[in-house]
Amino acid sequence: MAAWLGIVALLVQVNAFSLRRGSHRLQRQGSCRGVYFDGFSRVACETDVTPPEHRLYFKEHACVGMPPGSSCRLQELGMTPSLCFDFCRQHKDMKFFGIEYGRDCYCGVYFHPKSTGGGDCNLPCEGDNKEMCGGPEKSSLFEMHFCDNAAEKVSMVKDMATEAHDKAGPVKKDAEKVFEEANALSNAWQLGVCSIKPQGVLACSLNKGWVEMGNEANKAVNEIDKAVTVLEKAEETLKEAETAVTDAGDKVTGEQAGKQDQAVEAVKDASVSLTTATEHVDTTLSTLAGPVAGEKVMEKYEDHFQALGDPDKGWHAICALEPIKGQSYVGLKTESSMAACATLCFSLITGTDHCVGFNYQAIEDLAACQLLTEKGLTKPALSKSVPIFEVSNSKKEKMGLTDLSCYTKKAFMGSHPSGPLQTEVVKQITVDR
């Protein structure tokens, strides 16, 4: 008997506390119009023995007032906590809601937990199998609250979307430019020496790498485009939901408010996805560009490198040495792109990554460089030589190139184990030949 009186006293306290909180909230809820709560939290998994007459059941009241014979769309939806909340948030006297058997939603002023037994809340919700909606005996229980921040959330996600678009735009533009100009460089690379083996084959193979790297940039553009499409669709849905809530005024329904809440979350998620895609694209462009981005430059790199060919007389060199695997780059050029390629080459001094020089090409806003090994040296006479193709000024201009050169380390040329190295002009490439 004493135990039962204790439970009754507890229920009275809970009920009184809930009503006091409700009275305080209702003074603030005028801005919410036809709904009285704007959020909920999962608070318990309990065997709720609240009498049925103290509950408001979704299945009995969700479509009250509809014309006779009409179908209730809400009753056809699989139950979720959000759907139950959207029903209960319209009833100002209710403070909690529960879901049992995976599907049955009810609202309550309070809940009365049975002290022991009942198992777990391990039944997936009919409308979302990632959420649990009660168990064979227990209810998943939620409290409803009012934060008065619906408008703030809408404004926040709109700002998130704007920021995501603003960040994505320039990065997408850069990726598109890399794709277009890498292909332009590849198409311009008409040397007429592809039949010369092995040097001509090596020189002619460079455009394949440019196309592949350009395609990587293009895939990155597609990643941003997909994310933008998802975000724009979510923004449009939010606009429609926000308009419906505003137009409804004091007659806004829980379903309308719920759609706005869902749209807010969709815009937030889509904004994060676009930002993530943008960061991934930015990383891809940085990887493709490597030193071409010009971020690390040594002082007076010219003291350590020499240009092959005879640029003063209008002959630009392409070195026919094998590139270091994984050390070919393409990206938007800067004033220090060439110096940065030299800097990276200078730092690779051991093992298979030993760099002896680099080829450099530029067209419009794009630059490319390939770091070179010493594999491919020839021995036309007594000493070994670096095989090169010399390209005339007129041929370079006809191809649309703004720069074309090969630089080798002075120490490599002057201190090779086999003696000082020379250059061997495999062929001079002009407009006519």
GIQUI-V178389 format. One record per backbone hydrogen bond with DSSP energy under -1.0 kcal/mol. NH is the residue of the N-H (numbers start at 1). CO is the residue of the C=O. If there is no record, write none. Layout:
NH_CO, NH_CO
//
This chain:
5_1, 6_2, 7_3, 8_4, 9_5, 10_6, 11_7, 12_8, 13_9, 14_10, 15_11, 16_12, 17_13, 18_14, 19_15, 20_16, 21_17, 22_18, 23_19, 24_20, 25_21, 26_22, 28_25, 32_29, 33_30, 35_32, 36_89, 38_145, 39_145, 41_143, 43_141, 44_141, 46_139, 48_46, 49_112, 54_51, 55_52, 56_107, 58_105, 61_57, 62_58, 64_61, 66_63, 70_67, 76_73, 77_74, 84_80, 85_81, 86_82, 87_83, 88_84, 89_85, 91_88, 94_91, 95_108, 96_108, 97_142, 98_106, 99_140, 100_104, 101_135, 102_133, 103_100, 104_100, 106_98, 107_56, 108_96, 114_47, 122_120, 123_134, 125_131, 126_102, 127_79, 131_128, 133_123, 135_138, 139_46, 140_99, 141_44, 142_97, 143_41, 144_95, 145_39, 153_149, 154_150, 155_151, 156_152, 157_153, 158_154, 159_155, 160_156, 161_157, 162_158, 163_159, 164_160, 165_161, 166_162, 167_163, 168_164, 169_165, 171_167, 172_168, 173_169, 174_170, 175_171, 176_172, 177_173, 178_174, 179_175, 180_176, 181_177, 182_178, 183_179, 184_180, 185_181, 186_182, 187_183, 188_184, 189_185, 190_188, 196_193, 201_196, 202_198, 203_199, 204_200, 205_201, 210_206, 211_207, 212_208, 213_209, 214_210, 215_211, 216_212, 217_213, 218_214, 219_215, 220_216, 221_217, 222_218, 223_219, 224_220, 225_221, 226_222, 227_223, 228_224, 229_225, 230_226, 231_227, 232_228, 233_229, 234_230, 235_231, 236_232, 237_233, 238_234, 239_235, 240_236, 241_237, 242_238, 243_239, 244_240, 245_241, 246_242, 247_243, 248_244, 249_245, 251_248, 252_249, 257_253, 258_254, 259_255, 260_256, 261_257, 262_258, 263_259, 264_260, 265_261, 266_262, 267_263, 268_264, 269_265, 270_266, 271_267, 272_268, 273_269, 274_270, 275_271, 276_272, 277_273, 278_274, 279_275, 280_276, 281_277, 282_278, 283_279, 284_280, 285_281, 286_282, 287_283, 288_284, 289_285, 290_286, 292_289, 293_290, 294_291, 303_300, 304_301, 306_408, 308_406, 310_315, 313_310, 314_311, 315_310, 316_391, 318_389, 320_387, 322_375, 324_371, 327_324, 329_369, 330_288, 331_367, 333_365, 337_334, 340_336, 341_337, 342_338, 343_339, 344_340, 345_341, 346_342, 347_343, 349_347, 354_351, 355_348, 356_372, 358_407, 359_370, 360_405, 361_368, 362_403, 363_366, 366_363, 367_331, 368_361, 369_329, 370_359, 371_327, 372_357, 373_322, 377_374, 378_385, 385_378, 386_422, 388_424, 389_318, 390_427, 391_316, 392_429, 393_314, 396_392, 397_393, 398_394, 399_395, 401_396, 402_362, 403_362, 405_360, 407_358, 408_306, 409_356, 410_304, 413_409, 414_410, 415_411, 419_416, 421_413, 422_384, 424_386, 426_388, 429_390
//
